[in-house]
């Protein structure tokens, strides 16, 4: 005797109760800016303190909503790049699910870096006294684009570089002690002249 009722259980219902706590609740227009930098920066500013940004990002990735708007603090192209990395096995599957009984490992790179130094640390590998940059040579942080050398210089020296940032070693190194700007080069030249 079969106990099949003929109905199909709804196992694919997405939990969306987190939407009630979203910082952008009621601000739909602000979260779908045009391609202008000011609108995108404002939408990301709204996302930054959001208590449910992880669930928003997970939902966007789970549903394939990578075409429009700012979700989880990321633009569509950033979400597509993350989805490609996950598909290629370069990123650990997102495990930050609400109401999970077992504590799963936290994906460090999904937590937004709080400082430029933290963002630089995530993109560098120290090897033989040098710091090698991982990934593209650019870094986007707090709505600003940095080259790897600029970001490493600011993170290490605690100030903006004056003039061009140059390295003092032969490697493609971004270790801040191996990076100079016009001020450091001028100080070194003055010390040699004395």
C-alpha positions in Angstrom: 0.0 0.0 0.0 1.4 3.3 -1.1 1.3 6.4 1.1 1.9 8.8 -1.8 -0.6 11.6 -1.6 0.0 12.9 -5.2 1.3 16.3 -4.0 4.9 17.3 -4.5 6.6 18.7 -1.4 7.7 22.3 -1.8 11.4 21.8 -1.0 12.7 24.7 -3.0 10.9 27.6 -1.3 13.4 30.3 -0.6 13.4 31.9 2.8 13.1 35.6 2.4 12.2 36.7 5.9 15.6 38.4 6.1 14.2 41.0 3.7 12.3 42.6 6.6 15.7 43.5 8.2 17.4 44.9 5.0 18.8 48.4 5.3 17.5 49.1 1.8 13.9 48.1 2.6 11.7 50.6 0.7 14.6 52.1 -1.2 14.4 50.1 -4.4 15.2 53.0 -6.7 18.4 53.7 -4.8 19.6 50.1 -5.0 19.2 50.1 -8.8 21.4 53.0 -9.8 22.4 53.8 -13.4 26.0 53.2 -14.2 27.0 56.4 -12.6 29.7 56.2 -9.9 27.8 58.4 -7.5 24.6 56.3 -7.6 26.6 53.1 -7.2 28.6 54.5 -4.3 25.4 55.6 -2.5 23.8 52.1 -3.0 27.0 50.5 -1.6 26.9 53.0 1.3 23.4 51.8 2.1 24.6 48.1 2.0 27.6 48.6 4.2 25.9 48.6 7.6 23.1 46.2 6.5 22.7 43.3 9.0 21.5 40.9 6.3 24.0 41.7 3.4 25.3 38.1 3.4 21.8 36.7 3.0 21.2 39.2 0.2 24.4 38.2 -1.6 23.6 34.5 -1.1 20.1 35.0 -2.5 21.5 36.9 -5.5 24.0 34.1 -6.2 21.5 31.3 -5.6 18.9 32.8 -7.9 21.3 34.0 -10.5 20.2 37.7 -10.0 23.5 39.0 -11.3 22.2 41.4 -14.0 20.9 44.5 -12.1 21.2 46.5 -8.9 23.5 46.4 -5.9 23.0 43.2 -3.9 25.1 42.2 -0.9 27.2 45.3 -1.4 28.3 44.1 -4.9 27.6 45.4 -8.4 26.3 42.9 -11.0 29.7 42.4 -12.6 31.3 41.8 -9.1 28.6 39.2 -8.4 29.1 37.5 -11.8 32.9 37.3 -11.1 32.3 35.8 -7.7 29.8 33.3 -9.2 32.5 32.3 -11.8 35.1 31.8 -9.0 32.7 29.6 -7.1 31.9 27.6 -10.2 35.6 27.2 -11.0 36.3 26.0 -7.4 38.4 29.1 -6.6 36.1 30.1 -3.8 34.6 28.0 -1.0 30.9 27.5 -1.4 28.9 30.1 0.5 28.0 28.5 3.8 26.6 31.4 5.8 23.0 30.2 5.9 20.6 31.5 8.5 19.2 29.0 11.0 22.0 26.5 10.3 22.3 24.0 13.2 25.9 23.2 12.6 28.4 26.0 12.8 30.1 26.1 9.4 33.4 27.7 8.6 33.3 31.3 7.9 34.4 32.4 4.4 36.9 35.2 5.3 36.9 36.8 1.9 33.1 37.3 2.0 33.4 39.6 5.0 34.0 43.0 3.7 37.4 44.3 4.7 37.1 47.1 7.2 40.3 48.9 6.3 42.5 49.3 3.2 45.3 47.4 5.1 43.0 44.4 5.5 42.0 44.5 1.9 45.7 44.6 0.9 46.6 41.8 3.3 43.9 39.6 1.6 45.5 40.2 -1.8 49.1 39.6 -0.9 51.3 36.5 -0.3 54.6 37.0 1.6 57.5 35.0 0.1 61.2 35.4 0.6 61.0 38.9 2.1 58.7 40.1 -0.7 54.9 40.6 -0.9 53.4 39.3 -4.1 50.0 40.5 -5.3 47.3 38.0 -6.1 44.8 38.7 -8.8 44.3 41.8 -10.9 46.7 44.7 -10.4 43.8 47.0 -9.2 41.9 47.2 -5.9 38.5 48.8 -5.4 38.0 49.9 -1.8 35.3 52.3 -0.4 34.4 53.4 -3.9 37.9 54.3 -5.0 40.2 52.5 -7.4 43.9 51.9 -6.4 46.8 50.2 -8.2 48.4 47.4 -6.2 51.4 49.6 -5.4 49.3 52.6 -4.3 47.1 50.4 -2.0 50.2 48.7 -0.4 52.0 52.0 0.0 49.0 53.6 1.8 48.4 50.6 3.9 52.0 50.3 5.0 53.0 53.9 5.3 49.7 55.2 6.6 49.5 58.1 4.1 48.9 58.9 0.5 51.9 58.7 -1.8 53.3 61.9 -3.2 54.1 61.4 -6.9 54.8 58.0 -8.5 55.1 54.9 -6.4 58.2 52.9 -7.4 59.6 49.7 -6.0 63.2 49.2 -4.8 63.5 45.5 -5.5 63.6 43.4 -8.7 60.4 41.4 -7.9 56.9 42.3 -8.8 56.7 43.2 -5.1 54.2 45.2 -3.2 55.8 45.0 0.3 55.4 48.6 1.6 59.1 48.7 2.8 60.1 48.1 -0.9 57.9 51.0 -2.2 58.9 54.6 -2.4 57.3 57.9 -3.3 58.8 61.3 -4.0 59.1 62.1 -0.3 60.9 58.9 0.6 63.2 59.2 -2.5 63.9 62.9 -1.6 64.7 62.0 2.0 67.1 59.2 0.9 68.8 61.5 -1.6 69.2 64.2 1.1 70.7 61.6 3.5 73.2 60.4 0.9 74.2 64.1 0.1 75.0 64.8 3.8 
